[in-house]
Amino acid sequence: MSGPAFFQTHMGQRFYEGTMPQLVRELTRLNNNLERLVAVAEQLSGPKQSSSVESVPPPTTEGAEGL
């Protein structure tokens, strides 16, 4: 592929300087809202009952370097 690399273009600079930071902010905001929603749902559901479903740990990125 010839020409400048993506980060060297105007669109690339906008992506890395504007779009990516905005995506991170929005993901952080979404996570905070989900945490608050879960907390409210737990309060409304009353005392926590033992569940037969075990919690599943989040996936790790170990060994994913080659992907």
C-alpha positions as CSV (number, residue, x, y, z in Angstrom):
1,M,0.0,0.0,0.0
2,S,1.5,3.3,-1.0
3,G,0.9,6.7,0.4
4,P,0.9,8.0,4.0
5,A,-0.1,5.8,6.9
6,F,-3.5,6.2,8.4
7,F,-2.3,8.1,11.4
8,Q,-0.5,10.6,9.1
9,T,-3.7,11.6,7.3
10,H,-6.2,14.2,8.4
11,M,-8.9,11.6,9.0
12,G,-6.4,9.5,11.0
13,Q,-5.4,12.4,13.2
14,R,-9.1,13.1,13.9
15,F,-9.7,9.5,14.7
16,Y,-6.8,9.2,17.2
17,E,-7.2,12.7,18.7
18,G,-11.0,13.0,18.7
19,T,-12.9,9.8,18.0
20,M,-10.9,7.4,20.1
21,P,-10.9,9.5,23.3
22,Q,-14.7,10.1,22.8
23,L,-15.3,6.4,22.5
24,V,-13.3,5.8,25.7
25,R,-15.4,8.5,27.5
26,E,-18.6,7.0,26.3
27,L,-17.6,3.5,27.3
28,T,-16.7,4.7,30.7
29,R,-20.1,6.5,31.0
30,L,-21.9,3.4,29.8
31,N,-20.1,1.2,32.4
32,N,-21.0,3.7,35.2
33,N,-24.6,3.7,34.1
34,L,-24.8,-0.1,34.0
35,E,-23.3,-0.3,37.5
36,R,-25.9,2.2,38.8
37,L,-28.7,0.2,37.0
38,V,-27.5,-3.1,38.6
39,A,-27.4,-1.5,42.0
40,V,-30.9,-0.1,41.6
41,A,-32.2,-3.5,40.3
42,E,-30.6,-5.3,43.3
43,Q,-32.3,-2.8,45.7
44,L,-35.7,-3.3,44.1
45,S,-35.4,-7.1,44.0
46,G,-35.1,-7.3,47.8
47,P,-32.7,-9.5,49.7
48,K,-30.3,-11.4,47.5
49,Q,-31.2,-15.0,47.1
50,S,-28.7,-17.8,46.5
51,S,-28.6,-18.6,42.9
52,S,-27.8,-21.9,41.3
53,V,-26.0,-20.0,38.5
54,E,-22.3,-19.5,39.3
55,S,-20.7,-16.2,38.2
56,V,-18.4,-16.5,35.2
57,P,-15.2,-14.5,35.4
58,P,-14.5,-12.1,32.6
59,P,-12.4,-13.4,29.7
60,T,-8.7,-12.7,29.9
61,T,-6.4,-11.6,27.1
62,E,-3.7,-14.1,28.0
63,G,-2.4,-15.9,24.9
64,A,-4.3,-13.5,22.6
65,E,-1.1,-11.8,21.3
66,G,-1.2,-13.7,18.1
67,L,-4.8,-12.8,17.2
